Amino acid sequence: MALKPATHLGLVCVEPSDIREDPGARIAYVGEVSWIEMPKDEPGFMAFAGEVIKILAQPEPPLPGPGCEYCAYWRRSRLGP
């Protein structure tokens, strides 16, 4: 199979609602799956990935600030507007 340039970029998001274990000592997440198409912006993506890597490399997650856009998104997605 030959690799070709990507024509679509996006996120596959899974909102788990259950975890199931099968007899082979494996687990599976069960839940809603959605695709969010993203515009192709390699410099922007690499900058974002660099920020994520800096956070993941810390020994502890940083405390959220009042202006944290990701925290606000999480709260809205869980609690509503």
Distance bins in CASP14 RR format, pairs under 12 A and 6 or more apart:
PFRMAT RR
TARGET T0000
AUTHOR 0000-0000-0000
RMODE 2
METHOD distances of the structure
MODEL  1
5 40 0 0 0 0 1 0 0 0 0 0 0
5 42 0 0 0 0 0 1 0 0 0 0 0
6 37 0 0 0 0 0 1 0 0 0 0 0
6 38 0 0 0 0 0 1 0 0 0 0 0
6 40 1 0 0 1 0 0 0 0 0 0 0
6 42 0 0 0 0 1 0 0 0 0 0 0
6 45 0 0 0 0 0 1 0 0 0 0 0
7 37 0 0 0 0 0 1 0 0 0 0 0
7 40 0 0 0 0 1 0 0 0 0 0 0
8 35 0 0 0 0 1 0 0 0 0 0 0
8 36 0 0 0 0 0 1 0 0 0 0 0
8 37 1 0 0 1 0 0 0 0 0 0 0
8 38 0 0 0 0 1 0 0 0 0 0 0
8 39 0 0 0 0 0 1 0 0 0 0 0
8 40 0 0 0 0 1 0 0 0 0 0 0
9 35 0 0 0 0 0 1 0 0 0 0 0
9 36 0 0 0 0 1 0 0 0 0 0 0
9 37 1 0 0 1 0 0 0 0 0 0 0
9 38 1 0 1 0 0 0 0 0 0 0 0
9 39 1 0 0 1 0 0 0 0 0 0 0
9 40 1 0 1 0 0 0 0 0 0 0 0
9 41 0 0 0 0 1 0 0 0 0 0 0
9 42 0 0 0 0 1 0 0 0 0 0 0
9 44 0 0 0 0 0 1 0 0 0 0 0
9 45 1 0 0 1 0 0 0 0 0 0 0
10 34 0 0 0 0 0 1 0 0 0 0 0
10 35 1 0 0 1 0 0 0 0 0 0 0
10 36 1 0 1 0 0 0 0 0 0 0 0
10 37 1 0 1 0 0 0 0 0 0 0 0
10 38 1 0 1 0 0 0 0 0 0 0 0
10 39 0 0 0 0 1 0 0 0 0 0 0
10 40 0 0 0 0 1 0 0 0 0 0 0
10 41 0 0 0 0 0 1 0 0 0 0 0
10 45 0 0 0 0 0 1 0 0 0 0 0
11 33 0 0 0 0 0 1 0 0 0 0 0
11 34 0 0 0 0 1 0 0 0 0 0 0
11 35 1 0 0 1 0 0 0 0 0 0 0
11 36 1 0 1 0 0 0 0 0 0 0 0
11 37 0 0 0 0 1 0 0 0 0 0 0
11 38 1 0 0 1 0 0 0 0 0 0 0
11 45 0 0 0 0 0 1 0 0 0 0 0
11 48 0 0 0 0 0 1 0 0 0 0 0
12 32 0 0 0 0 0 1 0 0 0 0 0
12 33 1 0 0 1 0 0 0 0 0 0 0
12 34 1 0 0 1 0 0 0 0 0 0 0
12 35 1 0 1 0 0 0 0 0 0 0 0
12 36 0 0 0 0 1 0 0 0 0 0 0
12 37 0 0 0 0 0 1 0 0 0 0 0
12 38 0 0 0 0 0 1 0 0 0 0 0
13 29 0 0 0 0 0 1 0 0 0 0 0
13 31 0 0 0 0 0 1 0 0 0 0 0
13 32 0 0 0 0 1 0 0 0 0 0 0
13 33 1 0 0 1 0 0 0 0 0 0 0
13 34 1 0 1 0 0 0 0 0 0 0 0
13 35 1 0 0 1 0 0 0 0 0 0 0
13 36 1 0 0 1 0 0 0 0 0 0 0
13 37 0 0 0 0 0 1 0 0 0 0 0
13 38 0 0 0 0 0 1 0 0 0 0 0
13 77 0 0 0 0 0 1 0 0 0 0 0
14 28 0 0 0 0 0 1 0 0 0 0 0
14 29 1 0 0 1 0 0 0 0 0 0 0
14 30 0 0 0 0 1 0 0 0 0 0 0
14 31 1 0 0 1 0 0 0 0 0 0 0
14 32 1 0 0 1 0 0 0 0 0 0 0
14 33 1 0 1 0 0 0 0 0 0 0 0
14 34 0 0 0 0 1 0 0 0 0 0 0
14 35 0 0 0 0 0 1 0 0 0 0 0
14 36 0 0 0 0 0 1 0 0 0 0 0
15 29 0 0 0 0 1 0 0 0 0 0 0
15 30 0 0 0 0 0 1 0 0 0 0 0
15 31 1 0 1 0 0 0 0 0 0 0 0
15 32 1 0 1 0 0 0 0 0 0 0 0
15 33 1 0 0 1 0 0 0 0 0 0 0
15 34 1 0 0 1 0 0 0 0 0 0 0
15 77 0 0 0 0 1 0 0 0 0 0 0
15 78 0 0 0 0 0 1 0 0 0 0 0
16 27 0 0 0 0 0 1 0 0 0 0 0
16 28 0 0 0 0 1 0 0 0 0 0 0
16 29 1 0 1 0 0 0 0 0 0 0 0
16 30 1 0 0 1 0 0 0 0 0 0 0
16 31 1 0 1 0 0 0 0 0 0 0 0
16 32 0 0 0 0 1 0 0 0 0 0 0
16 33 0 0 0 0 0 1 0 0 0 0 0
17 28 0 0 0 0 0 1 0 0 0 0 0
17 29 0 0 0 0 1 0 0 0 0 0 0
17 30 1 0 0 1 0 0 0 0 0 0 0
17 31 1 0 1 0 0 0 0 0 0 0 0
17 32 1 0 0 1 0 0 0 0 0 0 0
17 33 0 0 0 0 0 1 0 0 0 0 0
18 27 0 0 0 0 0 1 0 0 0 0 0
18 28 0 0 0 0 1 0 0 0 0 0 0
18 29 1 0 0 1 0 0 0 0 0 0 0
18 30 1 0 1 0 0 0 0 0 0 0 0
18 31 1 0 0 1 0 0 0 0 0 0 0
18 32 0 0 0 0 0 1 0 0 0 0 0
19 26 0 0 0 0 0 1 0 0 0 0 0
19 27 1 0 1 0 0 0 0 0 0 0 0
19 28 1 0 0 1 0 0 0 0 0 0 0
19 29 1 0 1 0 0 0 0 0 0 0 0
19 30 1 0 0 1 0 0 0 0 0 0 0
19 31 0 0 0 0 1 0 0 0 0 0 0
20 26 0 0 0 0 1 0 0 0 0 0 0
20 27 1 0 0 1 0 0 0 0 0 0 0
20 28 1 0 1 0 0 0 0 0 0 0 0
20 29 0 0 0 0 1 0 0 0 0 0 0
20 30 1 0 1 0 0 0 0 0 0 0 0
20 31 0 0 0 0 0 1 0 0 0 0 0
21 27 1 0 1 0 0 0 0 0 0 0 0
21 28 1 0 0 1 0 0 0 0 0 0 0
21 29 0 0 0 0 0 1 0 0 0 0 0
21 30 0 0 0 0 0 1 0 0 0 0 0
22 28 1 0 0 1 0 0 0 0 0 0 0
22 30 0 0 0 0 0 1 0 0 0 0 0
38 44 0 0 0 0 0 1 0 0 0 0 0
38 45 0 0 0 0 1 0 0 0 0 0 0
38 48 0 0 0 0 0 1 0 0 0 0 0
39 45 0 0 0 0 1 0 0 0 0 0 0
41 47 0 0 0 0 1 0 0 0 0 0 0
41 48 0 0 0 0 1 0 0 0 0 0 0
41 49 0 0 0 0 0 1 0 0 0 0 0
42 48 0 0 0 0 0 1 0 0 0 0 0
42 49 0 0 0 0 0 1 0 0 0 0 0
43 49 0 0 0 0 0 1 0 0 0 0 0
43 50 0 0 0 0 0 1 0 0 0 0 0
44 50 0 0 0 0 1 0 0 0 0 0 0
44 51 0 0 0 0 0 1 0 0 0 0 0
45 51 0 0 0 0 0 1 0 0 0 0 0
45 52 0 0 0 0 0 1 0 0 0 0 0
46 52 0 0 0 0 0 1 0 0 0 0 0
46 53 0 0 0 0 0 1 0 0 0 0 0
47 53 0 0 0 0 0 1 0 0 0 0 0
47 54 0 0 0 0 0 1 0 0 0 0 0
48 54 0 0 0 0 0 1 0 0 0 0 0
48 55 0 0 0 0 0 1 0 0 0 0 0
48 69 0 0 0 0 0 1 0 0 0 0 0
48 70 0 0 0 0 0 1 0 0 0 0 0
49 55 0 0 0 0 0 1 0 0 0 0 0
49 56 0 0 0 0 0 1 0 0 0 0 0
50 56 0 0 0 0 1 0 0 0 0 0 0
50 57 0 0 0 0 1 0 0 0 0 0 0
51 57 0 0 0 0 0 1 0 0 0 0 0
51 58 0 0 0 0 0 1 0 0 0 0 0
51 62 0 0 0 0 0 1 0 0 0 0 0
51 69 0 0 0 0 0 1 0 0 0 0 0
51 70 0 0 0 0 0 1 0 0 0 0 0
52 58 0 0 0 0 0 1 0 0 0 0 0
52 61 0 0 0 0 0 1 0 0 0 0 0
52 70 0 0 0 0 0 1 0 0 0 0 0
54 61 0 0 0 0 0 1 0 0 0 0 0
54 62 0 0 0 0 1 0 0 0 0 0 0
55 61 1 0 0 1 0 0 0 0 0 0 0
55 62 1 0 0 1 0 0 0 0 0 0 0
55 63 0 0 0 0 0 1 0 0 0 0 0
55 64 0 0 0 0 0 1 0 0 0 0 0
55 68 0 0 0 0 0 1 0 0 0 0 0
55 70 0 0 0 0 1 0 0 0 0 0 0
56 62 0 0 0 0 0 1 0 0 0 0 0
61 68 0 0 0 0 0 1 0 0 0 0 0
61 70 0 0 0 0 0 1 0 0 0 0 0
61 71 0 0 0 0 0 1 0 0 0 0 0
62 68 0 0 0 0 1 0 0 0 0 0 0
62 70 0 0 0 0 0 1 0 0 0 0 0
62 71 0 0 0 0 0 1 0 0 0 0 0
63 71 0 0 0 0 1 0 0 0 0 0 0
64 70 1 0 0 1 0 0 0 0 0 0 0
64 71 1 0 1 0 0 0 0 0 0 0 0
64 72 0 0 0 0 1 0 0 0 0 0 0
64 73 0 0 0 0 0 1 0 0 0 0 0
64 74 0 0 0 0 1 0 0 0 0 0 0
64 75 0 0 0 0 1 0 0 0 0 0 0
65 71 1 0 0 1 0 0 0 0 0 0 0
65 72 0 0 0 0 1 0 0 0 0 0 0
66 72 0 0 0 0 1 0 0 0 0 0 0
66 75 0 0 0 0 0 1 0 0 0 0 0
67 73 0 0 0 0 0 1 0 0 0 0 0
67 75 0 0 0 0 0 1 0 0 0 0 0
68 74 0 0 0 0 1 0 0 0 0 0 0
68 75 0 0 0 0 1 0 0 0 0 0 0
69 75 0 0 0 0 0 1 0 0 0 0 0
69 76 0 0 0 0 0 1 0 0 0 0 0
70 76 0 0 0 0 0 1 0 0 0 0 0
70 77 0 0 0 0 0 1 0 0 0 0 0
71 77 0 0 0 0 0 1 0 0 0 0 0
71 78 0 0 0 0 0 1 0 0 0 0 0
71 79 0 0 0 0 0 1 0 0 0 0 0
72 78 0 0 0 0 0 1 0 0 0 0 0
72 79 0 0 0 0 0 1 0 0 0 0 0
72 80 0 0 0 0 0 1 0 0 0 0 0
72 81 0 0 0 0 0 1 0 0 0 0 0
73 79 0 0 0 0 0 1 0 0 0 0 0
73 80 0 0 0 0 0 1 0 0 0 0 0
73 81 0 0 0 0 0 1 0 0 0 0 0
74 80 0 0 0 0 0 1 0 0 0 0 0
75 81 0 0 0 0 1 0 0 0 0 0 0
END
